[in-house]
Amino acid sequence: MKLDIRQVIGGLFLLYGVILIAVGLIGGEAPNLWTGAAMAVFGGAFLAWARLKRI
């Protein structure tokens, strides 16, 4: 099965979002937390889009 670019983009956004959420929770900086949450949601949406279009 071919690798869809949406999977790569979604996975990277999700990974970086989770890292930023962790940094925001540990460091106590709100911009990292909110940016990480937005990136995680965006990455999850890309992964869901790739999965739904494959079916």
Backbone as a chain_set.jsonl record, in Angstrom:
{"seq": "MKLDIRQVIGGLFLLYGVILIAVGLIGGEAPNLWTGAAMAVFGGAFLAWARLKRI", "coords": {"N": [[0.85, -1.181, 0.0], [0.516, 2.231, -0.762], [2.275, 4.996, 0.7], [0.663, 7.612, 2.152], [0.913, 11.117, 1.906], [-0.453, 12.608, 3.728], [-0.443, 11.084, 6.022], [2.202, 11.255, 6.886], [2.509, 14.037, 7.338], [0.454, 14.445, 9.231], [1.313, 12.719, 11.284], [3.769, 13.894, 12.042], [2.95, 16.467, 12.894], [1.309, 15.698, 15.021], [3.18, 14.4, 16.693], [5.03, 16.53, 17.272], [3.236, 18.249, 18.474], [2.496, 16.828, 20.791], [4.964, 16.807, 22.078], [5.304, 19.569, 22.531], [3.123, 20.01, 24.224], [3.925, 18.535, 26.455], [6.244, 19.967, 27.173], [5.059, 22.41, 27.757], [3.478, 21.701, 29.967], [5.389, 20.815, 31.827], [7.241, 22.935, 31.947], [5.591, 25.046, 32.458], [4.777, 27.042, 30.72], [2.385, 28.778, 29.056], [2.015, 29.454, 26.233], [3.37, 27.374, 24.857], [1.856, 25.188, 25.609], [-0.72, 25.729, 24.532], [-0.123, 26.011, 21.798], [0.905, 23.476, 21.28], [-1.366, 21.918, 21.779], [-3.052, 22.782, 19.712], [-1.54, 21.955, 17.497], [-1.554, 19.195, 17.896], [-4.259, 18.578, 17.608], [-4.619, 19.362, 14.946], [-2.842, 17.587, 13.669], [-4.054, 15.148, 14.369], [-6.439, 15.442, 12.987], [-5.514, 15.39, 10.344], [-4.559, 12.743, 10.233], [-6.937, 11.336, 10.658], [-8.351, 12.149, 8.412], [-6.782, 10.996, 6.377], [-7.186, 8.303, 6.969], [-9.968, 8.023, 6.666], [-10.327, 8.627, 3.964], [-9.092, 6.514, 2.791], [-10.75, 4.349, 3.019]], "CA": [[0.0, 0.0, 0.0], [1.303, 3.457, -0.852], [2.29, 5.88, 1.856], [-0.022, 8.865, 1.861], [1.628, 12.247, 2.506], [-1.235, 13.08, 4.88], [-0.017, 10.323, 7.188], [3.481, 11.814, 7.324], [2.251, 15.365, 7.877], [-0.326, 14.279, 10.449], [2.144, 12.116, 12.317], [4.742, 14.873, 12.528], [2.238, 17.485, 13.67], [0.883, 15.071, 16.269], [4.376, 14.193, 17.517], [5.504, 17.819, 17.761], [2.215, 18.771, 19.371], [2.62, 16.135, 22.082], [6.195, 17.308, 22.701], [5.04, 20.922, 23.037], [2.23, 19.898, 25.378], [4.749, 18.094, 27.583], [7.092, 21.096, 27.574], [4.189, 23.404, 28.377], [3.059, 21.231, 31.291], [6.546, 20.741, 32.721], [7.835, 24.259, 32.085], [4.596, 26.006, 32.91], [4.588, 28.134, 29.774], [1.09, 28.61, 28.405], [2.041, 29.424, 24.759], [3.755, 26.041, 24.39], [0.734, 24.285, 25.849], [-1.788, 25.997, 23.571], [0.37, 25.698, 20.463], [0.976, 22.025, 21.203], [-2.729, 21.386, 21.672], [-3.529, 23.068, 18.355], [-0.808, 21.101, 16.566], [-2.009, 17.816, 18.098], [-5.586, 18.478, 16.991], [-4.403, 19.448, 13.504], [-2.248, 16.315, 13.253], [-5.081, 14.112, 14.471], [-7.386, 15.646, 11.886], [-4.876, 14.895, 9.129], [-4.535, 11.283, 10.275], [-8.316, 10.876, 10.469], [-8.674, 12.399, 7.011], [-6.1, 9.971, 5.578], [-7.822, 7.006, 7.217], [-11.326, 8.017, 6.106], [-10.25, 8.647, 2.505], [-8.599, 5.214, 2.334], [-11.851, 3.374, 3.067]], "C": [[0.896, 1.244, 0.0], [1.213, 4.255, 0.441], [1.687, 7.22, 1.447], [0.692, 9.997, 2.588], [0.87, 12.806, 3.706], [-0.855, 12.339, 6.151], [1.281, 10.887, 7.754], [3.266, 13.166, 7.986], [1.489, 15.26, 9.202], [0.491, 13.703, 11.588], [3.152, 13.089, 12.894], [4.075, 15.968, 13.361], [1.794, 16.929, 15.021], [2.067, 14.88, 17.214], [4.88, 15.506, 18.106], [4.507, 18.462, 18.713], [2.299, 18.141, 20.747], [3.877, 16.604, 22.813], [5.969, 18.697, 23.28], [4.092, 20.91, 24.227], [3.025, 19.487, 26.61], [5.638, 19.225, 28.088], [6.255, 22.166, 28.263], [3.734, 22.996, 29.766], [4.22, 21.226, 32.284], [7.103, 22.131, 32.999], [6.865, 25.319, 32.557], [4.377, 27.176, 31.977], [3.33, 27.886, 28.957], [1.164, 28.615, 26.876], [2.432, 28.053, 24.198], [2.588, 25.068, 24.528], [-0.362, 24.48, 24.798], [-1.356, 25.691, 22.138], [0.455, 24.191, 20.261], [-0.392, 21.393, 21.064], [-3.283, 21.611, 20.271], [-2.839, 22.169, 17.336], [-1.266, 19.645, 16.686], [-3.388, 17.608, 17.461], [-5.46, 18.493, 15.468], [-3.82, 18.141, 12.962], [-3.234, 15.174, 13.321], [-6.11, 14.223, 13.364], [-6.802, 15.144, 10.566], [-4.867, 13.372, 9.102], [-5.93, 10.697, 10.077], [-8.736, 11.04, 9.016], [-8.037, 11.333, 6.11], [-6.77, 8.619, 5.754], [-9.207, 6.941, 6.586], [-11.297, 7.991, 4.581], [-9.775, 7.316, 1.957], [-9.714, 4.208, 2.227], [-12.717, 3.454, 1.844]], "O": [[1.914, 1.283, 0.691], [0.222, 4.197, 1.169], [2.155, 7.87, 0.512], [1.04, 9.856, 3.761], [1.469, 13.406, 4.599], [-0.936, 12.901, 7.244], [1.439, 10.984, 8.971], [3.782, 13.414, 9.076], [1.848, 15.917, 10.18], [0.375, 14.15, 12.73], [3.369, 13.111, 14.106], [4.586, 16.347, 14.415], [1.892, 17.609, 16.042], [1.963, 15.168, 18.406], [5.132, 15.589, 19.308], [4.901, 19.145, 19.658], [2.186, 18.833, 21.759], [3.858, 16.779, 24.031], [6.396, 18.977, 24.4], [4.241, 21.718, 25.144], [2.819, 20.036, 27.693], [5.771, 19.419, 29.296], [6.696, 22.762, 29.246], [3.613, 23.841, 30.653], [4.048, 21.591, 33.448], [7.403, 22.469, 34.144], [7.282, 26.384, 33.012], [3.845, 28.205, 32.394], [3.234, 26.886, 28.245], [0.437, 27.844, 26.249], [1.889, 27.621, 23.181], [2.365, 24.226, 23.658], [-0.871, 23.507, 24.241], [-2.146, 25.166, 21.353], [0.114, 23.685, 19.192], [-0.561, 20.434, 20.312], [-3.918, 20.721, 19.706], [-3.482, 21.674, 16.41], [-1.355, 18.942, 15.68], [-3.641, 16.572, 16.847], [-6.125, 17.716, 14.782], [-4.254, 17.648, 11.921], [-3.259, 14.319, 12.436], [-6.598, 13.212, 12.86], [-7.513, 14.542, 9.761], [-5.137, 12.771, 8.062], [-6.088, 9.678, 9.405], [-9.4, 10.169, 8.454], [-8.681, 10.829, 5.189], [-6.908, 7.867, 4.789], [-9.583, 5.91, 6.029], [-12.173, 7.383, 3.967], [-10.017, 7.005, 0.791], [-9.632, 3.288, 1.413], [-13.686, 2.706, 1.723]]}, "num_chains": 1, "name": "protein.A"}
